[in-house]
Amino acid sequence: MNFSDLVKTGFNMWKYAQVNNTKLVTLIALGPPGVGKTAAGRQLAALMTEHVQRRNPAAGEAVLKVLDLSSMLPEDLMGLPFRDGDVTRYCPQSWMAPLCEEGAYGVLILDDLPAASAQVQVACRQVSLERRIHEMHLAPGVFVMVTGNRREDKSAASTLPAHFRNSVVILPFQPDFKGWEEWYMEQGYESDIPAFLHFKRAHFSRLPKDADDNGSFATPRTWSMLGQLLPSLSEDAIPEVASGLIGAGVATEYAAFRLLRKELVSPEKVMENPEKYLPNVSILDSPDKMVALVTGLGEVAARLAKGNKNLPVLTQYLRALAHCTSRKREYVAVSISTFTACKGNMKDMLLAARQGNNDPGIKGLITYLAKTLEG
């Protein structure tokens, strides 16, 4: 299950329980490190807020609590004991109170449960399965989401007890490059990273066993961190900082691709006049060169189409893309993926493709493009 599917499933579970007044079932998302499991819980809380405030504009926002179980002690969950007359009671931790208030709704994320100590895992069962900690009960609108890595990820994860696994919804969570690329481009980060990952998709989400000697390895999280840092770095510093985030080997490949993309003819010029600025497409003789140029075309087309009459710009884009991929049509999909990730308008693209069917520079692309868009 990818990011958007997990968010949608969790939201539908929560909404159904609210409408039908049924008890919420805890959801556990298991997947590799750094692929967005916790971020999915945050997005779920945002959807809840949107849903509730659409019906009641005066309503407050969803409560969101994220607990890193791998660094917690049992009393951080269960509270501290104190004597009350002849009985022992527990003083809950402050994070619990907002989740128990009348009318509260939101998400409690219990992060990295399989890496927690056995005592914390035991303490976690009460809040996950019984939706309470001693005498304090979660409000009916609070959704409990547990996250964790799998044993095969080699990230110090243990197998959860059978009773726990048999009482929750366990969903496998896989890295979602398309969804991540769209999110990444929305942040305004530099496009070299998703362009490189179109070329080297295996580097998008690696495992701890793939780490370099310093322990760094590439995940969607570390790629995002690198994208955020790039504007603050000098070109000389980028390879070393990249190594500290995504691992030395992957960083070397990324730096080489980044340099190649800068040395190629600019996509703006190819958009302007492909035959003039790229008279010989045979120079695109390797996958890295093809990906570097066609992803640039997709990014430029999406940007230019936002501030102009779309169809002429998109006709230029299709003509340039047809020229560049005349020998290797399989790279059309890579360019279209970048275009959509940059919020390019696909309806206008389809219209431009229909109108360009009589253009000799575009005609050979239309059949292949139509199949790509339909898929």
Secondary structure, 3 states (H helix, E strand, C coil): CCHHHHHHHHHHHHHHHHHHCCCCCCEEEECCCCCCHHHHHHHHHHHHHHHHHHHCCCCCCCEEEEEEHHHCCHHHHHCEEEEECCEEEEECCCCCHHHHCCCCEEEEEEECHHHCCHHHHHHHHHHHHCCEECCEECCCEEEEEEEECCHHHCCCCCCCCHHHHCCCEEEECCCCHHHHHHHHHHCCCCCHHHHHHHHCHHHCCCCHHHCCCCCCCCCHHHHHHHHHHHHHCCCCCHHHHHHHHHCHHHHHHHHHHHHHHHHCCCHHHHHHCHHHHCCCHHHCCCHHHHHHHHHHHHHHHHHHHHCCCHHHHHHHHHHHHHHHCCCCHHHHHHHHHHHHHCCCCHHHHHHHHHHHHHCCCCHHHHHHHHHHHHC
